[in-house]
Amino acid sequence: MNVDQHLKVAQWHIEQARMHATSQHSCGCPVNEHYQNIINEVEAGKIEEEQACSV
């Protein structure tokens, strides 16, 4: 994906999170290994640029 595509996907995720926070909506999105690794990096404060997407 290029930068613009990454930003669009990120925007979609942010809007989904906002909706989840303000309603009883539940998406049922599973936390797969890839997402868990991202969550771990964010929580550890070590967000680094990926040189190639692993998905």
Summary of the structure (lengths in Angstrom):
residues: 55
radius of gyration: 12.9
end to end distance: 10.3
largest distance: 37.4
contacts: 77
relative contact order: 0.09
helix: 58%
strand: 0%
